[in-house]
């Protein structure tokens, strides 16, 4: 799944005129049949020398193949693989792929994450890494790490969004029938990932909120839509979504503002009103807090011209 999602998501990214935005290729230290933990193998055509041309390298999860040496270092085979990386390449990992990045020293002094079930082992091997165990993914610029398989989907959509904008990422999400955006800071483990029948009103309240983001949306109104008390609604919301209603609203309003900035020429004040931030001052503050930029700078970035394509390559161990 970790290998397939990389191809599915980046391969589905298209420009407005239908052109493919990424070339996605898989390589291995030695071309040929790659074993898996299922009853079928994967045939890989390219060797690791392909990495010399990659703009982005994504390392999916594996089991014993990424097992580091007793001192936490890379095996000779993995050293040869990492040596192929071109200077300045963007590197990402899905799940336990983070062990390979850490063993290569690429995560030293950086914030990173991996699957919650491997946290203690990771910390013991790599104390120089600032491991954050309870998030979906972390973007540290030229190095990104994600938790389990589903979090890898979120990270790839995040990368596509940063490369080519919200509209392209949303189109990929619709094509693959996944949520268009889950913030990397959400918790890996949510107690009720599938709502119980008695809590269905939360989904209806969220849908209503998305249709009315321009309104003030006090918590009492959301709870009323779900026919719950504020206390029960808040508890159920956090259990199902992994964050508070307020955090979720800010996230959704930021996404709406990003879409409007990318796809319209509306004045900043109008973008603020339609996304529910009310004033341009509030919009700027939230953009600085969440995106470390201003609305105007964001618009210039995503509407200043065509964004170049990139090559994304995944690596499967032999």
Secondary structure, DSSP 8 states (H G I E B T S, - for coil): -HHHHHHHHHHT-B-TT--B-EEEEEEESS-EEE--SSS--EEE-EEGGGGGG-SEEEE---SGGG---TTS---HHHHHHHTT--TT-EEEE-TTHHHHHHHTTTTTTSEE---GGGHHHHHHH-TTSEE-TTSSEEE-SSEEEE-SHHHHHHHHHHHHHHHH-HHHHHHHHHHHTS-S---TTS-S--TTSS--GGGTHHHHHHHHHHHTTTS---HHHHHHHTTS-HHHHHHHHHHHHSS-HHHHHHHHHHHHHHHHHHH----HHHHHHHHT--SHHHHHHHHHHHHSS-HHHHHHHHHSS----EEEEEE---
